[in-house]
Amino acid sequence: MNLGSVLDYLYGLGAILVMVMIFMSLVRALIGPTAPDRIAAISIIGTKTLVIITLIARIYGQLYFLDIAMVYALMSFITTIGVAKYLEKGALD
Amino acid sequence: MEILIDIISIICLIGGLFFLFVGALGLLRLPDVYNRLHATTKCDTLGAGLLLLSLALQSSAAVGVRLGLLIIFILITNPTAAHVIARSAYKTGRRPIVSRGNTDD
């Protein structure tokens, strides 16, 4: 049993653990008492989803998943900025 | 050399998972919006960066460049998003909680 197979096993285990952390953040997004709590939780879920996409790209050997991860990071960032600006100003202009 | 890179990659993977877990726990347990942002933005940036670094050490040059771009993008955008969230929370009238001996406002 060399270190390469150990690394493949650890990447799969890490993807499952990051999924458990996404559910921990989703609890805060559900019960969060104020709106910025929910926005922060959704932003954190976006970052963790990006990590899961790159881990799946490594596990299955599909390299074009990394481009999808880039687009996902961009859209998560734009969504967070837009919702936070809407909460601050009451309008998106 | 191969074994050394594998060991560094395993260390980065476990460190990244640890920091991501600490960030999620802080988001779940801390009492205030500003405390939660303080816990999660730093831990999430460092944890995701370490995990992507662990993947970049194992891959070829083209994939490594893409993962490096993702790390730089996360390092720029994650603190910016946390700053905008904290500013919107402050502008909409939510003040941070203070300790009992510090109520001079």
N, CA and C atoms of all chains as a GROMACS GRO file, in nm:
protein
  594
    1MET      N    1   0.085  -0.119   0.000
    1MET     CA    2   0.000   0.000   0.000
    1MET      C    3   0.088   0.123   0.000
    2ASN      N    4   0.099   0.188  -0.115
    2ASN     CA    5   0.185   0.306  -0.123
    2ASN      C    6   0.106   0.432  -0.096
    3LEU      N    7   0.176   0.544  -0.100
    3LEU     CA    8   0.112   0.669  -0.060
    3LEU      C    9   0.012   0.722  -0.162
    4GLY      N   10   0.026   0.680  -0.289
    4GLY     CA   11  -0.067   0.729  -0.391
    4GLY      C   12  -0.208   0.680  -0.368
    5SER      N   13  -0.221   0.549  -0.335
    5SER     CA   14  -0.356   0.497  -0.307
    5SER      C   15  -0.412   0.555  -0.179
    6VAL      N   16  -0.324   0.580  -0.081
    6VAL     CA   17  -0.369   0.646   0.042
    6VAL      C   18  -0.424   0.785   0.011
    7LEU      N   19  -0.357   0.856  -0.083
    7LEU     CA   20  -0.404   0.990  -0.120
    7LEU      C   21  -0.539   0.984  -0.190
    8ASP      N   22  -0.559   0.885  -0.278
    8ASP     CA   23  -0.690   0.872  -0.343
    8ASP      C   24  -0.799   0.849  -0.239
    9TYR      N   25  -0.772   0.760  -0.143
    9TYR     CA   26  -0.868   0.734  -0.035
    9TYR      C   27  -0.895   0.860   0.046
   10LEU      N   28  -0.789   0.936   0.077
   10LEU     CA   29  -0.806   1.056   0.160
   10LEU      C   30  -0.883   1.165   0.088
   11TYR      N   31  -0.866   1.174  -0.046
   11TYR     CA   32  -0.943   1.277  -0.118
   11TYR      C   33  -1.092   1.246  -0.116
   12GLY      N   34  -1.128   1.116  -0.131
   12GLY     CA   35  -1.270   1.079  -0.122
   12GLY      C   36  -1.326   1.106   0.016
   13LEU      N   37  -1.248   1.070   0.120
   13LEU     CA   38  -1.292   1.095   0.258
   13LEU      C   39  -1.306   1.245   0.284
   14GLY      N   40  -1.213   1.326   0.228
   14GLY     CA   41  -1.220   1.470   0.247
   14GLY      C   42  -1.342   1.530   0.181
   15ALA      N   43  -1.382   1.478   0.063
   15ALA     CA   44  -1.503   1.529  -0.002
   15ALA      C   45  -1.626   1.502   0.084
   16ILE      N   46  -1.632   1.382   0.147
   16ILE     CA   47  -1.746   1.351   0.234
   16ILE      C   48  -1.746   1.442   0.356
   17LEU      N   49  -1.627   1.468   0.414
   17LEU     CA   50  -1.620   1.554   0.533
   17LEU      C   51  -1.660   1.698   0.499
   18VAL      N   52  -1.619   1.748   0.381
   18VAL     CA   53  -1.659   1.883   0.342
   18VAL      C   54  -1.810   1.889   0.321
   19MET      N   55  -1.870   1.778   0.275
   19MET     CA   56  -2.016   1.777   0.260
   19MET      C   57  -2.084   1.787   0.397
   20VAL      N   58  -2.030   1.718   0.499
   20VAL     CA   59  -2.084   1.730   0.634
   20VAL      C   60  -2.074   1.875   0.684
   21MET      N   61  -1.960   1.942   0.652
   21MET     CA   62  -1.945   2.083   0.693
   21MET      C   63  -2.045   2.172   0.620
   22ILE      N   64  -2.080   2.139   0.494
   22ILE     CA   65  -2.183   2.215   0.423
   22ILE      C   66  -2.316   2.204   0.496
   23PHE      N   67  -2.347   2.085   0.550
   23PHE     CA   68  -2.473   2.072   0.623
   23PHE      C   69  -2.468   2.150   0.755
   24MET      N   70  -2.350   2.157   0.820
   24MET     CA   71  -2.338   2.240   0.940
   24MET      C   72  -2.363   2.387   0.909
   25SER      N   73  -2.312   2.433   0.794
   25SER     CA   74  -2.337   2.573   0.756
   25SER      C   75  -2.482   2.595   0.716
   26LEU      N   76  -2.545   2.490   0.660
   26LEU     CA   77  -2.684   2.504   0.618
   26LEU      C   78  -2.777   2.518   0.738
   27VAL      N   79  -2.738   2.460   0.853
   27VAL     CA   80  -2.817   2.480   0.975
   27VAL      C   81  -2.819   2.627   1.012
   28ARG      N   82  -2.702   2.693   1.002
   28ARG     CA   83  -2.698   2.837   1.033
   28ARG      C   84  -2.778   2.918   0.930
   29ALA      N   85  -2.776   2.876   0.804
   29ALA     CA   86  -2.855   2.948   0.704
   29ALA      C   87  -3.004   2.931   0.729
   30LEU      N   88  -3.045   2.821   0.793
   30LEU     CA   89  -3.187   2.801   0.821
   30LEU      C   90  -3.230   2.874   0.946
   31ILE      N   91  -3.153   2.864   1.057
   31ILE     CA   92  -3.198   2.919   1.184
   31ILE      C   93  -3.143   3.058   1.209
   32GLY      N   94  -3.061   3.112   1.116
   32GLY     CA   95  -2.993   3.238   1.141
   32GLY      C   96  -3.089   3.350   1.173
   33PRO      N   97  -3.071   3.420   1.286
   33PRO     CA   98  -3.174   3.516   1.327
   33PRO      C   99  -3.183   3.638   1.237
   34THR      N  100  -3.073   3.681   1.177
   34THR     CA  101  -3.078   3.801   1.093
   34THR      C  102  -3.041   3.766   0.950
   35ALA      N  103  -3.065   3.861   0.860
   35ALA     CA  104  -3.035   3.837   0.718
   35ALA      C  105  -2.886   3.826   0.688
   36PRO      N  106  -2.795   3.908   0.748
   36PRO     CA  107  -2.652   3.890   0.718
   36PRO      C  108  -2.597   3.755   0.761
   37ASP      N  109  -2.657   3.692   0.865
   37ASP     CA  110  -2.617   3.556   0.900
   37ASP      C  111  -2.640   3.461   0.783
   38ARG      N  112  -2.758   3.474   0.723
   38ARG     CA  113  -2.790   3.384   0.613
   38ARG      C  114  -2.701   3.410   0.492
   39ILE      N  115  -2.672   3.540   0.465
   39ILE     CA  116  -2.586   3.571   0.351
   39ILE      C  117  -2.445   3.516   0.372
   40ALA      N  118  -2.393   3.530   0.496
   40ALA     CA  119  -2.260   3.478   0.526
   40ALA      C  120  -2.257   3.326   0.513
   41ALA      N  121  -2.364   3.259   0.559
   41ALA     CA  122  -2.369   3.113   0.550
   41ALA      C  123  -2.373   3.068   0.404
   42ILE      N  124  -2.448   3.141   0.319
   42ILE     CA  125  -2.456   3.102   0.178
   42ILE      C  126  -2.321   3.125   0.109
   43SER      N  127  -2.250   3.233   0.148
   43SER     CA  128  -2.117   3.258   0.090
   43SER      C  129  -2.020   3.146   0.127
   44ILE      N  130  -2.026   3.102   0.255
   44ILE     CA  131  -1.938   2.994   0.300
   44ILE      C  132  -1.971   2.864   0.229
   45ILE      N  133  -2.101   2.839   0.208
   45ILE     CA  134  -2.141   2.717   0.135
   45ILE      C  135  -2.088   2.721  -0.008
   46GLY      N  136  -2.086   2.841  -0.070
   46GLY     CA  137  -2.029   2.852  -0.205
   46GLY      C  138  -1.882   2.816  -0.210
   47THR      N  139  -1.804   2.864  -0.110
   47THR     CA  140  -1.662   2.830  -0.108
   47THR      C  141  -1.641   2.679  -0.089
   48LYS      N  142  -1.720   2.618   0.001
   48LYS     CA  143  -1.703   2.475   0.025
   48LYS      C  144  -1.746   2.392  -0.096
   49THR      N  145  -1.847   2.440  -0.170
   49THR     CA  146  -1.887   2.370  -0.292
   49THR      C  147  -1.777   2.374  -0.397
   50LEU      N  148  -1.706   2.489  -0.403
   50LEU     CA  149  -1.593   2.498  -0.495
   50LEU      C  150  -1.485   2.395  -0.462
   51VAL      N  151  -1.459   2.378  -0.331
   51VAL     CA  152  -1.360   2.277  -0.289
   51VAL      C  153  -1.407   2.137  -0.329
   52ILE      N  154  -1.538   2.109  -0.312
   52ILE     CA  155  -1.589   1.976  -0.348
   52ILE      C  156  -1.576   1.953  -0.498
   53ILE      N  157  -1.602   2.057  -0.580
   53ILE     CA  158  -1.592   2.040  -0.726
   53ILE      C  159  -1.448   2.007  -0.766
   54THR      N  160  -1.349   2.074  -0.705
   54THR     CA  161  -1.211   2.043  -0.740
   54THR      C  162  -1.169   1.904  -0.692
   55LEU      N  163  -1.222   1.862  -0.573
   55LEU     CA  164  -1.190   1.726  -0.526
   55LEU      C  165  -1.251   1.621  -0.618
   56ILE      N  166  -1.372   1.646  -0.669
   56ILE     CA  167  -1.435   1.550  -0.760
   56ILE      C  168  -1.359   1.548  -0.893
   57ALA      N  169  -1.307   1.665  -0.937
   57ALA     CA  170  -1.226   1.667  -1.058
   57ALA      C  171  -1.101   1.581  -1.042
   58ARG      N  172  -1.042   1.579  -0.921
   58ARG     CA  173  -0.925   1.496  -0.896
   58ARG      C  174  -0.963   1.348  -0.888
   59ILE      N  175  -1.078   1.317  -0.824
   59ILE     CA  176  -1.115   1.178  -0.802
   59ILE      C  177  -1.150   1.110  -0.934
   60TYR      N  178  -1.234   1.178  -1.015
   60TYR     CA  179  -1.278   1.117  -1.139
   60TYR      C  180  -1.187   1.146  -1.257
   61GLY      N  181  -1.085   1.234  -1.240
   61GLY     CA  182  -0.994   1.262  -1.349
   61GLY      C  183  -1.053   1.345  -1.461
   62GLN      N  184  -1.158   1.421  -1.432
   62GLN     CA  185  -1.220   1.507  -1.534
   62GLN      C  186  -1.164   1.647  -1.516
   63LEU      N  187  -1.075   1.690  -1.607
   63LEU     CA  188  -1.004   1.816  -1.584
   63LEU      C  189  -1.090   1.938  -1.615
   64TYR      N  190  -1.194   1.923  -1.700
   64TYR     CA  191  -1.272   2.041  -1.732
   64TYR      C  192  -1.364   2.082  -1.616
   65PHE      N  193  -1.373   2.001  -1.510
   65PHE     CA  194  -1.446   2.044  -1.391
   65PHE      C  195  -1.382   2.166  -1.326
   66LEU      N  196  -1.250   2.186  -1.350
   66LEU     CA  197  -1.183   2.302  -1.290
   66LEU      C  198  -1.234   2.432  -1.351
   67ASP      N  199  -1.267   2.430  -1.483
   67ASP     CA  200  -1.325   2.550  -1.544
   67ASP      C  201  -1.463   2.577  -1.485
   68ILE      N  202  -1.539   2.470  -1.461
   68ILE     CA  203  -1.669   2.486  -1.396
   68ILE      C  204  -1.651   2.544  -1.257
   69ALA      N  205  -1.546   2.503  -1.186
   69ALA     CA  206  -1.520   2.557  -1.053
   69ALA      C  207  -1.490   2.706  -1.058
   70MET      N  208  -1.415   2.749  -1.161
   70MET     CA  209  -1.386   2.893  -1.176
   70MET      C  210  -1.516   2.972  -1.197
   71VAL      N  211  -1.602   2.922  -1.288
   71VAL     CA  212  -1.727   2.992  -1.315
   71VAL      C  213  -1.816   2.993  -1.190
   72TYR      N  214  -1.813   2.882  -1.114
   72TYR     CA  215  -1.894   2.875  -0.993
   72TYR      C  216  -1.845   2.976  -0.888
   73ALA      N  217  -1.713   2.991  -0.875
   73ALA     CA  218  -1.660   3.087  -0.779
   73ALA      C  219  -1.700   3.229  -0.816
   74LEU      N  220  -1.695   3.260  -0.947
   74LEU     CA  221  -1.733   3.393  -0.994
   74LEU      C  222  -1.880   3.421  -0.965
   75MET      N  223  -1.967   3.322  -0.993
   75MET     CA  224  -2.110   3.345  -0.973
   75MET      C  225  -2.146   3.353  -0.825
   76SER      N  226  -2.077   3.277  -0.740
   76SER     CA  227  -2.102   3.284  -0.596
   76SER      C  228  -2.063   3.422  -0.542
   77PHE      N  229  -1.950   3.473  -0.589
   77PHE     CA  230  -1.904   3.605  -0.544
   77PHE      C  231  -2.002   3.714  -0.588
   78ILE      N  232  -2.046   3.709  -0.715
   78ILE     CA  233  -2.139   3.811  -0.764
   78ILE      C  234  -2.272   3.805  -0.688
   79THR      N  235  -2.319   3.682  -0.659
   79THR     CA  236  -2.444   3.668  -0.584
   79THR      C  237  -2.433   3.728  -0.444
   80THR      N  238  -2.321   3.700  -0.376
   80THR     CA  239  -2.303   3.754  -0.241
   80THR      C  240  -2.300   3.906  -0.242
   81ILE      N  241  -2.224   3.963  -0.337
   81ILE     CA  242  -2.215   4.110  -0.346
   81ILE      C  243  -2.351   4.170  -0.376
   82GLY      N  244  -2.426   4.107  -0.468
   82GLY     CA  245  -2.555   4.162  -0.505
   82GLY      C  246  -2.656   4.158  -0.393
   83VAL      N  247  -2.663   4.045  -0.321
   83VAL     CA  248  -2.762   4.036  -0.213
   83VAL      C  249  -2.724   4.128  -0.098
   84ALA      N  250  -2.593   4.141  -0.068
   84ALA     CA  251  -2.552   4.230   0.041
   84ALA      C  252  -2.580   4.376   0.005
   85LYS      N  253  -2.556   4.414  -0.122
   85LYS     CA  254  -2.586   4.552  -0.164
   85LYS      C  255  -2.737   4.578  -0.159
   86TYR      N  256  -2.816   4.476  -0.194
   86TYR     CA  257  -2.961   4.495  -0.189
   86TYR      C  258  -3.008   4.511  -0.046
   87LEU      N  259  -2.947   4.436   0.047
   87LEU     CA  260  -2.983   4.451   0.188
   87LEU      C  261  -2.944   4.587   0.240
   88GLU      N  262  -2.832   4.642   0.192
   88GLU     CA  263  -2.783   4.770   0.244
   88GLU      C  264  -2.865   4.887   0.191
   89LYS      N  265  -2.894   4.887   0.060
   89LYS     CA  266  -2.956   5.004  -0.002
   89LYS      C  267  -3.106   4.991  -0.019
   90GLY      N  268  -3.157   4.868  -0.025
   90GLY     CA  269  -3.298   4.850  -0.053
   90GLY      C  270  -3.330   4.848  -0.199
   91ALA      N  271  -3.230   4.867  -0.284
   91ALA     CA  272  -3.250   4.862  -0.428
   91ALA      C  273  -3.118   4.826  -0.494
   92LEU      N  274  -3.125   4.779  -0.616
   92LEU     CA  275  -3.002   4.743  -0.689
   92LEU      C  276  -2.978   4.844  -0.800
   93ASP      N  277  -2.937   4.965  -0.762
   93ASP     CA  278  -2.904   5.063  -0.866
   93ASP      C  279  -2.776   5.137  -0.829
   94MET      N  280   1.179   1.180  -0.355
   94MET     CA  281   1.118   1.307  -0.395
   94MET      C  282   0.968   1.292  -0.412
   95GLU      N  283   0.930   1.181  -0.475
   95GLU     CA  284   0.787   1.153  -0.491
   95GLU      C  285   0.718   1.137  -0.356
   96ILE      N  286   0.785   1.064  -0.266
   96ILE     CA  287   0.728   1.040  -0.133
   96ILE      C  288   0.719   1.170  -0.054
   97LEU      N  289   0.819   1.258  -0.071
   97LEU     CA  290   0.818   1.386   0.001
   97LEU      C  291   0.700   1.472  -0.043
   98ILE      N  292   0.675   1.477  -0.177
   98ILE     CA  293   0.562   1.556  -0.228
   98ILE      C  294   0.431   1.497  -0.178
   99ASP      N  295   0.422   1.362  -0.173
   99ASP     CA  296   0.300   1.299  -0.121
   99ASP      C  297   0.276   1.334   0.026
  100ILE      N  298   0.384   1.333   0.105
  100ILE     CA  299   0.368   1.363   0.248
  100ILE      C  300   0.325   1.509   0.268
  101ILE      N  301   0.387   1.602   0.191
  101ILE     CA  302   0.346   1.743   0.201
  101ILE      C  303   0.201   1.760   0.159
  102SER      N  304   0.160   1.684   0.058
  102SER     CA  305   0.021   1.693   0.010
  102SER      C  306  -0.077   1.643   0.115
  103ILE      N  307  -0.042   1.533   0.184
  103ILE     CA  308  -0.130   1.481   0.289
  103ILE      C  309  -0.140   1.580   0.404
  104ILE      N  310  -0.026   1.642   0.441
  104ILE     CA  311  -0.028   1.740   0.550
  104ILE      C  312  -0.116   1.860   0.514
  105CYS      N  313  -0.104   1.908   0.388
  105CYS     CA  314  -0.187   2.021   0.345
  105CYS      C  315  -0.334   1.983   0.343
  106LEU      N  316  -0.366   1.859   0.303
  106LEU     CA  317  -0.505   1.814   0.298
  106LEU      C  318  -0.566   1.810   0.438
  107ILE      N  319  -0.492   1.752   0.535
  107ILE     CA  320  -0.547   1.743   0.670
  107ILE      C  321  -0.558   1.881   0.735
  108GLY      N  322  -0.459   1.968   0.710
  108GLY     CA  323  -0.469   2.104   0.762
  108GLY      C  324  -0.585   2.182   0.704
  109GLY      N  325  -0.609   2.165   0.574
  109GLY     CA  326  -0.721   2.234   0.511
  109GLY      C  327  -0.854   2.186   0.564
  110LEU      N  328  -0.868   2.053   0.584
  110LEU     CA  329  -0.992   2.000   0.639
  110LEU      C  330  -1.014   2.050   0.782
  111PHE      N  331  -0.904   2.059   0.860
  111PHE     CA  332  -0.915   2.109   0.997
  111PHE      C  333  -0.964   2.254   0.998
  112PHE      N  334  -0.905   2.339   0.911
  112PHE     CA  335  -0.946   2.479   0.913
  112PHE      C  336  -1.088   2.498   0.861
  113LEU      N  337  -1.129   2.418   0.761
  113LEU     CA  338  -1.267   2.427   0.715
  113LEU      C  339  -1.364   2.386   0.825
  114PHE      N  340  -1.326   2.282   0.904
  114PHE     CA  341  -1.414   2.239   1.013
  114PHE      C  342  -1.424   2.345   1.122
  115VAL      N  343  -1.310   2.409   1.153
  115VAL     CA  344  -1.313   2.515   1.256
  115VAL      C  345  -1.399   2.632   1.210
  116GLY      N  346  -1.394   2.665   1.079
  116GLY     CA  347  -1.477   2.772   1.029
  116GLY      C  348  -1.625   2.740   1.036
  117ALA      N  349  -1.661   2.616   1.000
  117ALA     CA  350  -1.802   2.577   1.006
  117ALA      C  351  -1.851   2.574   1.150
  118LEU      N  352  -1.765   2.528   1.244
  118LEU     CA  353  -1.803   2.524   1.386
  118LEU      C  354  -1.821   2.665   1.442
  119GLY      N  355  -1.733   2.758   1.400
  119GLY     CA  356  -1.749   2.896   1.444
  119GLY      C  357  -1.875   2.960   1.389
  120LEU      N  358  -1.910   2.927   1.263
  120LEU     CA  359  -2.035   2.978   1.207
  120LEU      C  360  -2.155   2.924   1.283
  121LEU      N  361  -2.142   2.804   1.336
  121LEU     CA  362  -2.257   2.742   1.405
  121LEU      C  363  -2.268   2.786   1.550
  122ARG      N  364  -2.156   2.819   1.617
  122ARG     CA  365  -2.158   2.832   1.762
  122ARG      C  366  -2.146   2.975   1.814
  123LEU      N  367  -2.088   3.068   1.737
  123LEU     CA  368  -2.060   3.200   1.792
  123LEU      C  369  -2.186   3.286   1.798
  124PRO      N  370  -2.192   3.386   1.886
  124PRO     CA  371  -2.321   3.450   1.917
  124PRO      C  372  -2.362   3.567   1.829
  125ASP      N  373  -2.275   3.620   1.741
  125ASP     CA  374  -2.306   3.746   1.676
  125ASP      C  375  -2.272   3.737   1.528
  126VAL      N  376  -2.325   3.831   1.448
  126VAL     CA  377  -2.293   3.831   1.304
  126VAL      C  378  -2.145   3.857   1.282
  127TYR      N  379  -2.091   3.956   1.356
  127TYR     CA  380  -1.952   3.993   1.336
  127TYR      C  381  -1.858   3.884   1.385
  128ASN      N  382  -1.895   3.817   1.495
  128ASN     CA  383  -1.814   3.704   1.542
  128ASN      C  384  -1.812   3.592   1.440
  129ARG      N  385  -1.930   3.565   1.382
  129ARG     CA  386  -1.936   3.455   1.284
  129ARG      C  387  -1.855   3.488   1.160
  130LEU      N  388  -1.863   3.615   1.114
  130LEU     CA  389  -1.782   3.653   0.998
  130LEU      C  390  -1.633   3.646   1.030
  131HIS      N  391  -1.597   3.691   1.152
  131HIS     CA  392  -1.457   3.685   1.194
  131HIS      C  393  -1.405   3.542   1.194
  132ALA      N  394  -1.489   3.447   1.238
  132ALA     CA  395  -1.443   3.308   1.243
  132ALA      C  396  -1.435   3.250   1.102
  133THR      N  397  -1.540   3.272   1.022
  133THR     CA  398  -1.549   3.193   0.900
  133THR      C  399  -1.464   3.246   0.786
  134THR      N  400  -1.447   3.377   0.774
  134THR     CA  401  -1.382   3.424   0.652
  134THR      C  402  -1.234   3.386   0.648
  135LYS      N  403  -1.168   3.395   0.765
  135LYS     CA  404  -1.026   3.361   0.765
  135LYS      C  405  -1.005   3.210   0.756
  136CYS      N  406  -1.083   3.135   0.836
  136CYS     CA  407  -1.065   2.990   0.835
  136CYS      C  408  -1.102   2.931   0.700
  137ASP      N  409  -1.206   2.986   0.636
  137ASP     CA  410  -1.247   2.928   0.508
  137ASP      C  411  -1.147   2.960   0.399
  138THR      N  412  -1.092   3.084   0.400
  138THR     CA  413  -0.993   3.118   0.299
  138THR      C  414  -0.868   3.031   0.310
  139LEU      N  415  -0.819   3.015   0.435
  139LEU     CA  416  -0.698   2.935   0.454
  139LEU      C  417  -0.724   2.787   0.426
  140GLY      N  418  -0.841   2.736   0.467
  140GLY     CA  419  -0.869   2.594   0.446
  140GLY      C  420  -0.884   2.560   0.299
  141ALA      N  421  -0.957   2.644   0.225
  141ALA     CA  422  -0.974   2.617   0.082
  141ALA      C  423  -0.841   2.634   0.009
  142GLY      N  424  -0.760   2.732   0.050
  142GLY     CA  425  -0.630   2.750  -0.012
  142GLY      C  426  -0.539   2.631   0.010
  143LEU      N  427  -0.540   2.575   0.133
  143LEU     CA  428  -0.455   2.459   0.162
  143LEU      C  429  -0.501   2.336   0.085
  144LEU      N  430  -0.634   2.317   0.073
  144LEU     CA  431  -0.685   2.201   0.000
  144LEU      C  432  -0.650   2.212  -0.149
  145LEU      N  433  -0.665   2.332  -0.207
  145LEU     CA  434  -0.631   2.348  -0.348
  145LEU      C  435  -0.480   2.336  -0.370
  146LEU      N  436  -0.400   2.378  -0.271
  146LEU     CA  437  -0.254   2.360  -0.282
  146LEU      C  438  -0.218   2.212  -0.277
  147SER      N  439  -0.289   2.137  -0.192
  147SER     CA  440  -0.265   1.993  -0.186
  147SER      C  441  -0.300   1.924  -0.317
  148LEU      N  442  -0.405   1.972  -0.386
  148LEU     CA  443  -0.438   1.916  -0.516
  148LEU      C  444  -0.337   1.959  -0.623
  149ALA      N  445  -0.289   2.084  -0.612
  149ALA     CA  446  -0.198   2.136  -0.714
  149ALA      C  447  -0.062   2.067  -0.708
  150LEU      N  448  -0.021   2.020  -0.588
  150LEU     CA  449   0.106   1.949  -0.577
  150LEU      C  450   0.102   1.814  -0.645
  151GLN      N  451  -0.018   1.757  -0.662
  151GLN     CA  452  -0.032   1.623  -0.718
  151GLN      C  453  -0.054   1.621  -0.868
  152SER      N  454  -0.072   1.739  -0.930
  152SER     CA  455  -0.120   1.740  -1.068
  152SER      C  456  -0.012   1.795  -1.161
  153SER      N  457  -0.046   1.796  -1.291
  153SER     CA  458   0.048   1.842  -1.392
  153SER      C  459   0.052   1.995  -1.396
  154ALA      N  460   0.128   2.050  -1.492
  154ALA     CA  461   0.151   2.195  -1.493
  154ALA      C  462   0.026   2.273  -1.532
  155ALA      N  463  -0.050   2.225  -1.632
  155ALA     CA  464  -0.168   2.299  -1.678
  155ALA      C  465  -0.275   2.304  -1.569
  156VAL      N  466  -0.297   2.190  -1.503
  156VAL     CA  467  -0.395   2.187  -1.394
  156VAL      C  468  -0.346   2.270  -1.276
  157GLY      N  469  -0.215   2.269  -1.252
  157GLY     CA  470  -0.159   2.347  -1.143
  157GLY      C  471  -0.179   2.496  -1.164
  158VAL      N  472  -0.169   2.542  -1.289
  158VAL     CA  473  -0.192   2.684  -1.318
  158VAL      C  474  -0.336   2.721  -1.289
  159ARG      N  475  -0.431   2.634  -1.329
  159ARG     CA  476  -0.572   2.664  -1.302
  159ARG      C  477  -0.600   2.666  -1.152
  160LEU      N  478  -0.540   2.571  -1.078
  160LEU     CA  479  -0.564   2.570  -0.933
  160LEU      C  480  -0.500   2.692  -0.866
  161GLY      N  481  -0.384   2.737  -0.919
  161GLY     CA  482  -0.323   2.858  -0.866
  161GLY      C  483  -0.409   2.981  -0.890
  162LEU      N  484  -0.471   2.987  -1.010
  162LEU     CA  485  -0.562   3.098  -1.037
  162LEU      C  486  -0.682   3.095  -0.943
  163LEU      N  487  -0.732   2.973  -0.914
  163LEU     CA  488  -0.844   2.961  -0.820
  163LEU      C  489  -0.804   3.007  -0.679
  164ILE      N  490  -0.681   2.972  -0.636
  164ILE     CA  491  -0.634   3.015  -0.503
  164ILE      C  492  -0.626   3.167  -0.496
  165ILE      N  493  -0.570   3.230  -0.602
  165ILE     CA  494  -0.559   3.376  -0.603
  165ILE      C  495  -0.698   3.440  -0.602
  166PHE      N  496  -0.792   3.380  -0.678
  166PHE     CA  497  -0.927   3.434  -0.684
  166PHE      C  498  -0.996   3.425  -0.548
  167ILE      N  499  -0.978   3.311  -0.478
  167ILE     CA  500  -1.038   3.297  -0.344
  167ILE      C  501  -0.975   3.396  -0.247
  168LEU      N  502  -0.841   3.414  -0.256
  168LEU     CA  503  -0.774   3.508  -0.166
  168LEU      C  504  -0.822   3.651  -0.188
  169ILE      N  505  -0.863   3.686  -0.311
  169ILE     CA  506  -0.912   3.822  -0.335
  169ILE      C  507  -1.059   3.834  -0.294
  170THR      N  508  -1.144   3.739  -0.337
  170THR     CA  509  -1.288   3.761  -0.327
  170THR      C  510  -1.347   3.729  -0.190
  171ASN      N  511  -1.288   3.637  -0.114
  171ASN     CA  512  -1.350   3.596   0.012
  171ASN      C  513  -1.348   3.707   0.117
  172PRO      N  514  -1.235   3.777   0.141
  172PRO     CA  515  -1.240   3.891   0.233
  172PRO      C  516  -1.326   4.006   0.182
  173THR      N  517  -1.332   4.025   0.048
  173THR     CA  518  -1.418   4.131  -0.006
  173THR      C  519  -1.564   4.104   0.025
  174ALA      N  520  -1.607   3.978   0.006
  174ALA     CA  521  -1.747   3.942   0.035
  174ALA      C  522  -1.778   3.959   0.182
  175ALA      N  523  -1.685   3.919   0.271
  175ALA     CA  524  -1.708   3.933   0.414
  175ALA      C  525  -1.716   4.080   0.453
  176HIS      N  526  -1.632   4.166   0.389
  176HIS     CA  527  -1.636   4.309   0.418
  176HIS      C  528  -1.771   4.368   0.377
  177VAL      N  529  -1.822   4.329   0.260
  177VAL     CA  530  -1.949   4.384   0.213
  177VAL      C  531  -2.063   4.338   0.303
  178ILE      N  532  -2.058   4.211   0.348
  178ILE     CA  533  -2.164   4.161   0.438
  178ILE      C  534  -2.161   4.236   0.571
  179ALA      N  535  -2.040   4.257   0.626
  179ALA     CA  536  -2.030   4.326   0.754
  179ALA      C  537  -2.075   4.471   0.741
  180ARG      N  538  -2.043   4.535   0.628
  180ARG     CA  539  -2.085   4.674   0.609
  180ARG      C  540  -2.237   4.685   0.595
  181SER      N  541  -2.298   4.589   0.525
  181SER     CA  542  -2.444   4.594   0.512
  181SER      C  543  -2.510   4.566   0.646
  182ALA      N  544  -2.450   4.477   0.729
  182ALA     CA  545  -2.507   4.452   0.861
  182ALA      C  546  -2.496   4.576   0.949
  183TYR      N  547  -2.385   4.651   0.936
  183TYR     CA  548  -2.368   4.770   1.019
  183TYR      C  549  -2.459   4.884   0.972
  184LYS      N  550  -2.474   4.900   0.840
  184LYS     CA  551  -2.557   5.007   0.786
  184LYS      C  552  -2.705   4.985   0.813
  185THR      N  553  -2.747   4.859   0.832
  185THR     CA  554  -2.888   4.832   0.861
  185THR      C  555  -2.915   4.828   1.010
  186GLY      N  556  -2.823   4.882   1.091
  186GLY     CA  557  -2.856   4.908   1.230
  186GLY      C  558  -2.821   4.800   1.329
  187ARG      N  559  -2.742   4.700   1.290
  187ARG     CA  560  -2.705   4.596   1.386
  187ARG      C  561  -2.569   4.629   1.445
  188ARG      N  562  -2.564   4.644   1.578
  188ARG     CA  563  -2.440   4.678   1.644
  188ARG      C  564  -2.378   4.553   1.705
  189PRO      N  565  -2.245   4.546   1.709
  189PRO     CA  566  -2.182   4.428   1.771
  189PRO      C  567  -2.204   4.426   1.921
  190ILE      N  568  -2.214   4.304   1.978
  190ILE     CA  569  -2.232   4.293   2.122
  190ILE      C  570  -2.100   4.328   2.190
  191VAL      N  571  -2.112   4.393   2.305
  191VAL     CA  572  -1.992   4.432   2.380
  191VAL      C  573  -1.998   4.366   2.517
  192SER      N  574  -1.883   4.361   2.584
  192SER     CA  575  -1.881   4.298   2.716
  192SER      C  576  -1.941   4.392   2.819
  193ARG      N  577  -1.960   4.341   2.941
  193ARG     CA  578  -2.035   4.417   3.040
  193ARG      C  579  -1.957   4.536   3.093
  194GLY      N  580  -1.825   4.528   3.097
  194GLY     CA  581  -1.746   4.640   3.148
  194GLY      C  582  -1.713   4.744   3.045
  195ASN      N  583  -1.772   4.736   2.926
  195ASN     CA  584  -1.730   4.821   2.815
  195ASN      C  585  -1.848   4.897   2.756
  196THR      N  586  -1.947   4.932   2.841
  196THR     CA  587  -2.070   4.990   2.788
  196THR      C  588  -2.070   5.141   2.805
  197ASP      N  589  -1.975   5.210   2.741
  197ASP     CA  590  -1.966   5.353   2.759
  197ASP      C  591  -2.016   5.429   2.637
  198ASP      N  592  -2.094   5.362   2.549
  198ASP     CA  593  -2.139   5.434   2.428
  198ASP      C  594  -2.279   5.490   2.452
   0.00000   0.00000   0.00000
